[in-house]
Amino acid sequence: MQPLTNILNLNIEEYKKLFDGIEVIVTDCDGVLWVDNEPIPGSAEMINEFRNQGKKIIFLTNNSTKHREHFLIKLNRLGFIAEKQDIVSSASIVVSFLKRKGFNKKVYLIGSTGLARELKDAGINHLEIGPDVIIHNNLYKTVDTFHADPEVGAVVVGFDEHFSYVKLLKAASYLNKQSCIFLATNKDERFPISSKIVVPGTGAIVKSIETVSQKAAILLGKPSSYVVKTLVDDYGVQPMRCLIIGDNCKTDILMGSRSGLKTLLVLSGLTKLPEVEAWKNSSNRDDSEFVPDYYVAKLGDLVKFVKKVA
């Protein structure tokens, strides 16, 4: 069985053959370009070098907590050359999905201000976000005082630090109506934060609502094929001429493997090399979809190599 391929071990001819066929670089953000608010050394220089070489850059994130303008500010502050149209977030994909559906009802939103603003900018009405707790510590009173808004036609779930039992109750109640659409920005299990504390991701929230509502969410973030459809339809991406860079084999790499994109795993975020080696050596054929075409410790390690090749 062939060992995993560190992209730095390619010779000049192999590297040129790979990148001569690549027109678009799609890169994840958290764990690839930065961790929390700290840039990963060399990432900005490498992404900007790709752009200098004529590659189209798309910043693709499952993070729905921020509006794309906030991502743009962060990218520019950390040294990345970028414009708003270069950014695709799970929140913007939700908007794209609902607009294609001709959705004209209200959204019960479990999420943050970024997702709320993306909906508002698109003229999609949603119920208020923020804390929602049991009234006077009395569940029965809370249930008695809840009156479902008859105009709600979709439940949209992103990351919500104020997620609560009451929100779970309301989401499941809206979804009890067969026609109510159930959308998830992502199912990421946890955040790639440098800490010994495990920070649950949106996937934990989505799973709890799926359990109670007995209804499966339509996933619109990575690794959903709808993300690739958005890249193809809205950005003219040809999957076979696209490289996706990510830190999570269960989202970034899986989506790329299923859709015919070349895949590059960076080890600066969630997935670590022993996990990939286990998938590569697994007898379960499905595990092969988690294995990237190439890997590198961090994106910045490519800088000297790429400049030497160029």
C-alpha positions in Angstrom: 0.0 0.0 0.0 1.3 3.4 -1.0 2.3 5.7 1.9 0.5 9.0 2.4 1.9 11.7 0.2 3.5 14.8 1.7 3.2 17.4 -1.0 6.7 18.6 -0.1 8.1 15.3 -1.3 6.9 15.9 -4.9 9.6 16.6 -7.4 9.4 19.7 -9.6 7.8 17.8 -12.5 5.2 16.3 -10.3 4.4 19.6 -8.6 4.1 21.4 -11.9 1.9 18.7 -13.4 -0.4 19.0 -10.4 -0.7 22.8 -10.3 -0.7 23.4 -14.0 -4.1 21.6 -13.9 -5.4 23.7 -11.0 -7.4 26.9 -11.7 -9.1 27.3 -8.4 -7.9 27.0 -4.8 -10.7 26.5 -2.3 -9.4 26.9 1.2 -11.0 26.4 4.6 -10.3 29.1 7.1 -10.3 27.9 10.8 -7.4 25.6 11.3 -5.9 26.3 7.9 -5.4 30.1 7.8 -5.8 30.8 11.5 -6.7 29.3 14.9 -9.2 31.5 16.8 -7.7 35.0 16.1 -4.1 34.0 15.6 -2.8 33.6 12.1 -1.0 30.3 11.2 2.5 31.4 10.1 3.0 31.5 6.4 -0.6 30.9 5.4 -1.3 34.4 4.1 2.0 34.4 2.1 1.1 31.1 0.5 -2.5 32.0 -0.4 -1.3 35.3 -1.8 1.4 33.5 -3.8 -1.2 31.2 -5.3 -3.2 34.3 -6.3 0.0 35.9 -7.8 0.4 32.7 -9.9 -3.1 33.3 -11.4 -5.1 30.9 -9.3 -8.6 32.0 -8.3 -9.0 31.9 -4.5 -12.2 31.0 -2.7 -12.4 31.1 1.1 -14.9 28.5 2.1 -16.0 28.2 5.8 -18.6 26.2 7.7 -18.5 29.0 10.3 -21.9 30.7 10.3 -21.3 33.0 13.2 -19.9 35.9 11.2 -21.2 37.9 8.2 -18.9 37.7 5.2 -17.9 41.3 5.7 -16.5 40.3 9.1 -14.5 37.5 7.5 -13.2 40.0 4.9 -12.0 42.3 7.6 -10.3 39.4 9.4 -8.7 38.2 6.2 -7.3 41.6 5.3 -6.2 42.2 8.9 -4.2 39.0 8.8 -2.6 39.8 5.5 -4.7 37.9 3.0 -5.6 39.6 -0.3 -9.3 39.1 -0.6 -12.6 40.7 -1.6 -16.1 39.9 -0.3 -17.0 37.9 -3.4 -14.1 35.5 -2.7 -15.8 34.3 0.5 -18.4 31.5 0.7 -19.8 30.7 4.1 -22.4 28.2 5.2 -24.6 31.2 6.1 -24.4 32.5 2.5 -25.2 29.0 1.2 -28.3 28.9 3.3 -29.5 32.1 1.7 -28.7 30.8 -1.7 -30.7 27.6 -1.0 -33.8 29.5 0.3 -33.8 32.0 -2.6 -33.6 29.1 -5.1 -36.6 27.6 -3.3 -38.5 30.9 -3.6 -38.9 30.8 0.2 -41.3 33.6 1.4 -42.0 32.6 4.9 -40.3 33.2 8.3 -37.3 31.3 9.6 -37.0 30.0 13.2 -33.3 30.7 13.6 -30.9 29.0 16.0 -27.7 30.8 15.3 -25.6 33.9 15.7 -25.6 37.5 14.3 -23.7 36.6 11.2 -26.3 34.2 10.0 -29.1 36.5 11.0 -27.5 39.4 9.0 -27.0 37.2 5.9 -30.8 36.4 6.0 -31.8 40.0 6.6 -29.6 41.2 3.7 -31.4 38.8 1.5 -34.8 40.0 2.7 -35.6 36.7 4.5 -37.5 37.3 7.8 -36.5 35.4 10.9 -37.5 35.3 14.5 -35.3 37.0 17.1 -32.0 35.3 18.2 -30.4 35.4 21.6 -31.0 33.7 25.0 -34.3 31.8 25.4 -34.6 30.1 28.8 -37.3 28.5 30.9 -39.6 31.0 32.5 -39.2 31.3 36.2 -37.6 27.8 36.2 -41.0 26.4 35.4 -41.1 24.2 32.3 -44.9 23.8 32.3 -45.4 27.6 32.3 -42.9 27.9 29.5 -44.8 25.3 27.5 -48.1 27.0 28.2 -46.9 30.4 27.1 -45.3 29.3 23.8 -47.4 30.1 20.8 -45.9 29.0 17.6 -45.7 31.6 14.8 -47.9 30.2 12.0 -45.7 32.1 9.4 -42.6 30.0 10.2 -41.7 27.7 7.3 -38.1 26.7 8.1 -35.9 26.0 11.0 -32.3 27.0 10.3 -29.5 25.8 12.6 -26.1 27.3 12.9 -23.8 27.7 15.9 -25.6 29.2 18.8 -23.8 29.8 22.1 -27.3 30.4 23.7 -28.7 27.1 22.6 -31.1 25.8 25.3 -33.8 23.3 26.2 -36.4 25.9 25.2 -34.9 26.4 21.8 -34.8 22.6 21.3 -38.5 22.5 22.3 -39.4 25.3 19.8 -37.4 23.9 16.9 -38.9 20.5 17.3 -42.4 21.9 17.6 -42.0 23.9 14.3 -40.6 20.8 12.6 -43.6 18.8 13.7 -45.3 20.5 10.8 -44.5 18.3 7.8 -43.9 21.2 5.4 -41.4 23.0 7.6 -37.9 22.9 6.1 -35.0 21.8 8.4 -31.6 23.3 7.3 -28.2 22.9 9.0 -25.2 25.2 8.2 -22.9 22.4 9.2 -22.5 19.3 11.4 -19.0 20.0 12.6 -18.4 18.2 15.9 -16.1 20.6 17.6 -14.1 23.8 17.0 -10.3 23.7 16.2 -9.3 25.8 19.2 -5.9 25.4 20.8 -7.1 24.4 24.2 -7.5 21.4 26.4 -11.2 22.3 26.6 -13.5 20.6 24.0 -15.7 23.2 22.5 -18.8 21.5 20.9 -19.7 22.6 17.4 -22.9 23.0 15.5 -23.2 19.3 14.9 -24.0 18.7 18.5 -27.0 21.2 18.3 -28.2 19.7 15.0 -28.1 16.2 16.3 -30.1 17.0 19.4 -32.9 18.6 17.2 -32.8 15.7 14.8 -33.3 13.3 17.7 -36.3 15.1 19.2 -38.0 16.1 15.9 -37.3 12.7 14.3 -36.5 14.6 11.2 -33.1 14.8 9.4 -31.6 18.2 8.6 -30.6 19.1 5.1 -26.9 19.8 5.4 -25.8 22.8 3.4 -22.2 23.1 4.7 -19.2 20.9 4.0 -19.2 18.0 3.1 -22.6 18.5 1.4 -22.6 18.2 -2.3 -24.7 21.4 -2.3 -21.6 23.3 -1.5 -20.0 22.0 -4.7 -23.1 22.8 -6.6 -22.9 26.4 -5.3 -19.3 26.6 -6.3 -20.1 25.3 -9.8 -23.3 27.3 -10.4 -22.3 30.6 -8.7 -18.5 30.7 -9.2 -18.0 28.7 -12.3 -15.7 26.2 -10.6 -14.8 23.0 -12.5 -14.3 20.3 -9.8 -11.5 18.5 -11.7 -9.5 21.7 -11.9 -9.9 22.6 -8.3 -7.8 22.0 -5.2 -9.5 22.1 -1.7 -7.3 22.8 1.3 -8.6 21.8 4.7 -7.8 20.7 8.2 -10.8 18.3 8.7 -10.9 15.1 6.8 -14.6 14.6 7.7 -15.7 17.8 6.0 -13.1 19.3 3.7 -11.4 16.2 2.4 -14.6 14.1 2.3 -16.4 16.7 0.2 -13.4 16.9 -2.2 -13.1 13.1 -2.5 -16.8 12.7 -3.3 -16.9 15.5 -5.8 -13.7 15.0 -7.8 -11.6 17.8 -6.3 -7.9 17.4 -5.5 -7.4 17.4 -1.8 -4.7 18.8 0.5 -4.8 18.2 4.3 -3.0 20.6 6.6 -2.2 19.2 10.0 -2.5 22.6 11.8 -6.2 22.0 12.8 -8.5 19.1 13.7 -7.3 16.0 11.8 -3.9 14.5 12.8 -1.7 12.2 10.8 -2.3 9.0 12.8 -6.1 9.3 12.1 -5.4 9.5 8.4 -3.0 6.6 8.5 -5.7 4.5 10.2 -8.3 5.4 7.5 -5.8 4.6 4.8 -5.1 1.2 6.3 -8.7 0.4 7.1 -10.5 -2.5 5.5 -13.7 -0.3 5.4 -13.8 1.1 1.9 -15.8 4.1 3.0 -12.8 5.2 5.1 -10.8 5.8 1.9 -12.9 9.0 1.3 -11.3 10.6 4.4 -7.8 10.1 2.9 -6.4 13.2 1.2 -4.4 13.2 -2.0 -1.7 15.2 -0.2 -0.8 16.5 3.2 1.5 19.1 4.7 2.2 20.1 8.3 0.9 23.6 7.7 0.2 25.6 4.6 3.1 28.0 5.2 5.5 25.2 4.7 4.8 25.3 1.0 6.0 28.8 0.5 9.7 28.2 -0.1 9.0 25.0 -2.1 6.5 26.8 -4.4 8.7 29.8 -5.0 11.6 27.4 -5.8 9.4 25.5 -8.3 8.1 28.7 -9.9 
